[in-house]
Amino acid sequence: MNHASMMRLEYSFIQNQLLELAVSEPGRRLAERHAPTAHFRQAEAWQQETAEADALLRAGSSVPLSAMEGIGAFLALLGKGRVYDEKELSGLSAWLGSISQMKRYMASKRELAPRLSGYADAMRDCPALKEEIDRCIRGGWLADHASPELSRIRRGAQVAEDRIRRKLDAALAKYRSSLQEAIVSRRGERFVIPVRRDQRRLVPGTVWDESASGQTLFIEPHDVADLQAELAMWKQEEEQERIRILSMLSSMAESESEPLTVNLEAMALFDFILARGKLSRSYDGTRPRLLAEPLIRLRGGRHPKLGARAVPIHAELGDGWDQLCITGPNTGGKTLALKTLGLFALMAQAGLFLPADEGCEFGLFDDVLADVGDGQSIEQSLSTFSSHLAVLGEILGQASRTTLVLLDELAAGTDPGEGIALSIAVLEELGARGTKVAVTTHFNEIKAYASRTPRCMNARMAFDAESLQPLYRLEPGEAGDSYALSIARRYGLPESLLARAEELKRSGVKPAAAASEAKLDEDRAAAAPRREAERQAERRGGKRRGADDRAETEQGGRALSPGKPEKPRARGEAGSPESPHDGGKAAARSKEFAVGDCVWIHPLQRTGIVFREADARGEVIVQVKREKRAFNRKRLSLYISRDSLYPGEDYDMDIVFDTKENRKARHRMSRMHVPGLQIESPDGDK
């Protein structure tokens, strides 16, 4: 499965829950490595395991799982010549006891969990090894009866120690007046008595230590030195016998390395399977029916991150239709529905129960590919749109009939017209491949595509238009509205602005820039004959024009010096009359071009927007492709008046003439001072 898509669909949330529910480190490692499979038999086997674990837990049984602390490290050292100590061997014995307990428990639950009982049958509790460890080690120490030799050595050591204590008791009585306290203590393996420093010469013996203050010396009297040497000899023999016994027990453990390893793997598997059962119980999950064909029938699905707060959703994909187009308002739950479909497909193929109603059916997909989230990356210099394209390219390279593809706001973040075209082309390509697709969108054109395309279905996220509250319910069969204006009203946007927006929506009027482009496209074809007539008139009158006019005709106008930008003038300032449409009537020539008028530039054979009205010399400043250029008014004809292009007289012409960056910078500086920020304005100021 595609790891990046699994991350986008938050499969890691499920994995983290499994890690918390496992009780052993080996079990947690299995949970961490577990991933969905595309193989039907494997997925079905995993589902059966989870079902049996769920049944055991529902029966109220307390499964005797072991934490297995230290067992993994113990088994890893088998065969490497290690001699295990008493604590490690005692831990092995306790673990073998839990193996026996688990085998007995599963044998009693064979009817309830036949597959898991079979796993338990494969385990071996190694009774001879456990019995020998328990005989030799008691309470974490080697017992005296671990071997006859150890018993003999410890008896000899005890006799030597008793003789030393009798000698020391006699020394305490003899040197009482020189002692700091009348007690026997030990320094290392030596028995000593505490003697005051000023009385050192009165107590013959060897000084082995002194107090922190230096006022007390710990002395071994000379008459116990020989007995101390004898005791040390016994201790040395005891340690040798201890190592021999532990080596024998370690060798026995090595001889059982194979069954011990099988036991570890089986117990880790039990732990992981029971964690899946606990997870199912945590959200009252149900077992999905797995199908060989790639399809989805979801009944009452609830995203596991939302728990009881989730509104159940119903969805189908791959049976009556291969593409599901989900529409509705922002915050209405479209993306959540998309993630629920993808996550549930992954969970079903990972052998997990689903937080959904009974009757869910999921076919197996070779892969689940998702483009959810904006994917912006500073490190990789990716914008929202480019990140979508990068993911989309990967998806198109892998998608097939047995692939589930989830696309959130396909082709968002770019020009709507091109985005819509790209979206429909992608859906057509995936439809031709038979890929199962769920997509969210706000574009009406994609809704229309879904309504007219075979094996494609619209669905909407339910929304209460009166309360303006999303209902988070997926309703197949009908496209949804975005309710953008209603939601904007709920968030307190000015009523006058919303009224204007509704007026524009009803009339179908586009914003100024878009309307300008659309109008230009519509009129160019119709104006072709007029333009040809104007060109003929220009050629006939060329000989009568002055040298300046000829130069302008040849050069296509004078570009303004970058160092001397000019400011637009309002209609009414001194200027020349504008050119008429027919290029010939004096009455029309008496009219002025207004700032914002769209004019036809005869020398360039293209349109431009008037930036500044005509001056005393008849020069008009026109913006052509974001460049300000001067043309004699005789070279211009009115193409579209500003009244037809812009909503009203108070329309902000900076939107047309100023750069987007400057407008953003000016908006920022209206809110706060930004050190070092400069704005290049049309009149040359900064």
C-alpha positions, 0 to 999 in steps of 0.5 A, spaced: 500 500 500 502 507 498 505 509 505 504 517 503 496 515 502 496 511 508 499 517 512 494 522 509 488 518 511 491 517 518 492 510 518 497 512 523 492 513 528 489 506 528 496 504 529 498 508 535 491 505 538 494 498 537 500 500 540 497 502 546 493 496 547 498 491 546 501 489 553 508 486 550 514 489 546 514 483 541 506 485 540 507 492 539 513 491 534 507 486 530 502 492 531 508 497 528 509 493 522 502 491 520 499 494 514 493 492 509 494 487 504 491 486 497 491 478 498 484 476 499 486 469 503 490 473 508 485 479 509 480 474 510 484 470 515 486 476 519 478 478 519 477 471 522 483 472 528 480 479 530 473 476 530 475 470 535 479 475 539 472 479 539 468 473 541 473 471 547 473 479 550 465 479 549 465 472 553 468 476 559 474 472 559 481 474 562 486 472 557 492 470 560 497 474 556 504 475 559 508 482 558 514 477 556 519 483 559 526 481 558 524 474 554 526 477 547 533 479 549 534 472 553 532 468 547 536 473 542 543 471 546 541 463 545 547 460 542 552 465 543 555 461 549 552 466 555 551 463 562 544 466 564 544 468 572 539 466 577 534 472 575 534 471 568 533 463 569 527 465 574 524 469 568 524 464 563 521 459 568 515 464 570 514 465 562 514 458 561 509 457 566 504 463 562 505 458 556 502 452 560 497 457 562 495 460 555 495 453 552 490 450 557 486 456 557 485 456 549 484 449 549 478 450 553 476 456 548 476 451 542 469 452 540 469 459 541 476 461 537 478 455 533 483 458 529 487 461 535 486 455 539 490 452 533 496 457 534 496 455 542 497 448 540 503 449 536 506 452 543 511 448 547 511 449 555 518 445 555 516 442 562 523 438 563 527 445 563 522 449 567 522 443 572 530 443 573 530 451 573 525 451 579 528 445 583 535 449 582 533 456 583 528 459 589 527 466 590 532 468 585 538 464 589 541 457 587 538 453 592 543 448 597 540 442 594 541 444 587 547 439 587 551 435 592 557 439 591 554 446 592 551 443 599 557 440 602 561 447 600 556 451 603 556 447 610 564 448 610 563 455 609 558 456 614 562 452 619 568 457 618 564 463 619 561 461 625 568 460 628 570 467 626 564 470 629 566 466 636 573 469 635 570 476 634 565 476 640 571 474 644 575 480 641 569 485 643 570 483 650 577 483 650 578 490 647 571 493 649 575 499 652 578 501 645 572 500 641 567 505 638 562 500 638 561 493 641 559 490 634 562 486 628 561 489 621 564 487 614 568 490 609 568 487 603 569 479 605 572 481 611 569 481 618 572 487 622 571 491 629 571 498 630 577 501 634 578 508 636 584 511 632 587 513 639 587 506 641 590 503 635 596 500 638 592 496 643 588 492 638 593 488 634 591 486 627 590 489 620 586 495 618 581 494 612 578 501 612 576 507 616 570 512 617 569 518 614 571 522 620 578 518 620 576 517 628 574 510 627 579 504 624 576 498 622 581 492 624 581 485 623 584 482 629 590 477 628 587 471 631 581 471 626 586 472 620 587 464 618 579 463 619 578 469 614 582 465 609 579 459 610 572 462 609 575 465 602 577 459 600 570 456 601 567 462 597 571 461 591 569 454 591 562 456 592 562 461 586 565 455 581 560 450 583 554 456 582 557 457 575 557 450 573 550 449 575 548 456 571 552 453 565 548 447 565 541 450 566 543 455 560 545 449 556 538 446 557 535 452 555 539 453 549 537 446 547 530 448 547 531 454 543 527 453 537 520 451 541 522 457 545 522 462 539 516 459 537 513 460 543 515 468 543 512 469 536 506 465 538 505 469 544 506 476 540 501 474 535 496 473 541 498 479 544 497 483 537 490 479 535 487 481 542 489 488 541 485 488 535 479 485 539 480 490 544 480 496 539 474 493 536 470 493 542 473 500 544 468 503 538 463 497 538 466 495 531 463 490 526 466 485 521 466 487 514 464 482 509 470 481 504 469 481 497 474 479 491 471 485 486 473 492 488 467 495 491 465 499 497 458 498 501 458 502 507 453 502 512 453 507 518 460 508 518 463 513 523 470 515 523 474 512 529 477 519 531 470 522 532 467 516 536 460 517 538 460 524 536 460 522 529 454 522 524 454 515 521 455 515 513 452 511 508 456 510 501 456 505 495 462 505 490 464 500 485 457 496 484 452 501 480 457 507 479 465 507 479 465 515 481 462 518 486 462 526 486 461 529 493 459 536 493 456 541 499 458 547 503 465 548 506 465 545 513 460 540 511 464 534 512 466 532 505 473 531 506 471 527 512 467 522 508 472 522 503 477 520 509 472 515 512 471 511 505 479 511 505 481 509 512 475 504 512 478 500 506 485 500 509 482 497 516 478 492 512 484 489 508 488 490 515 483 485 518 480 490 523 473 491 524 470 497 522 466 502 527 460 501 522 453 498 522 452 491 520 452 489 513 458 493 510 462 490 504 469 491 502 472 489 496 480 488 496 483 494 492 491 493 490 492 500 492 488 506 496 491 512 493 489 519 496 490 526 495 487 529 501 490 536 504 493 542 501 500 539 501 504 545 501 511 544 502 516 550 504 522 545 503 520 543 496 517 549 494 511 546 492 504 551 492 497 548 494 496 547 486 503 544 484 503 539 490 496 537 488 499 536 481 505 532 484 500 527 487 495 527 481 501 525 477 503 519 481 496 517 482 495 517 474 501 513 474 498 507 478 491 507 478 487 501 475 481 497 475 483 495 482 485 501 485 481 506 490 482 513 488 480 519 493 481 526 490 479 532 495 477 538 491 480 536 485 484 542 481 483 547 486 488 553 487 488 555 480 484 558 474 477 555 475 476 554 468 482 551 467 481 547 473 474 544 471 477 542 464 483 538 468 478 535 473 473 533 468 479 530 463 482 526 470 475 523 471 474 521 464 481 518 464 480 514 471 473 512 468 476 509 462 480 505 466 475 503 471 478 506 477 473 507 483 474 514 485 471 518 490 472 526 489 469 532 492 468 539 489 465 545 489 465 546 481 458 546 478 461 543 471 463 537 475 456 536 478 454 536 471 459 531 468 457 527 474 449 527 472 450 526 465 456 520 465 454 513 466 457 510 472 458 516 475 454 519 481 453 525 485 452 525 492 451 531 497 453 533 504 446 534 508 445 542 510 440 545 514 439 552 510 434 555 515 439 554 521 445 554 517 448 548 520 451 542 517 448 535 518 454 531 516 450 526 512 452 523 506 446 523 501 447 520 494 443 521 488 443 529 488 448 534 488 449 539 493 450 547 494 456 550 497 451 555 501 457 560 500 453 566 501 449 564 507 455 561 511 458 568 509 452 572 512 452 567 518 459 570 519 457 577 519 459 579 513 456 586 511 449 585 508 450 590 503 456 586 500 452 580 500 446 583 497 451 585 491 454 578 491 447 575 490 445 580 485 451 578 481 450 571 482 442 572 479 445 576 473 451 571 472 455 578 471 462 576 472 468 580 476 470 586 472 477 583 469 473 576 467 468 580 464 473 584 460 476 578 457 469 575 456 467 581 452 473 582 448 473 575 446 465 575 444 466 582 440 473 581 436 470 576 431 464 581 430 469 587 429 473 584 424 470 588 418 470 594 422 477 594 423 479 592 416 475 599 414 479 602 419 486 600 417 484 602 409 482 609 412 489 609 416 493 607 409 489 612 405 491 618 410 498 616 412 501 621 407 497 627 410 500 625 417 506 629 420 513 626 421 511 624 428 504 621 426 508 617 421 513 615 427 508 613 431 505 608 426 511 605 424 513 604 432 507 602 435 506 608 440 512 610 445 513 606 451 513 611 457 520 611 460 521 607 466 523 612 470 518 617 469 511 613 470 505 617 469 498 617 474 492 616 471 487 622 470 480 622 471 475 624 466 474 631 465 481 633 465 484 637 459 485 632 454 483 630 446 477 627 444 477 620 443 477 616 436 470 614 434 468 606 432 468 608 425 474 612 425 471 617 420 466 622 424 468 629 427 463 629 432 465 622 435 472 625 435 470 630 440 469 625 445 474 624 450 477 617 452 475 616 460 480 612 464 478 605 464 475 605 457 478 599 453 480 602 446 483 599 439 490 600 438 490 601 430 498 600 430 498 594 434 492 591 432 490 589 439 486 592 445 489 596 451 486 600 457 486 607 458 491 609 464 491 617 462 486 621 458 489 625 452 493 631 454 494 638 450 498 634 445 493 629 444 497 623 447 493 618 451 497 613 456 494 606 455 496 600 458 498 594 454 500 587 457 501 591 464 506 596 460 504 603 460 505 606 452 503 613 449 499 613 443 496 619 439 488 619 440 488 619 432 491 612 433 485 609 438 478 607 437 473 606 443 472 598 443 468 598 450 466 603 454 468 603 462 461 603 464 460 596 460 466 593 464 466 595 471 460 595 476 460 602 478 463 609 477 467 608 484 470 601 482 477 601 484 481 602 478 488 599 482 485 592 481 486 593 473 492 598 473 496 596 480 500 589 481 497 584 485 503 584 490 503 592 491 495 591 493 497 586 498 503 590 500 498 596 501 493 592 505 499 590 510 501 597 511 494 599 512 494 595 518 501 596 521 508 599 519 512 593 515 520 595 516 523 595 509 517 594 505 516 598 499 510 599 494 512 601 487 506 606 485 504 608 478 506 616 479 513 613 481 512 614 489 514 609 494 
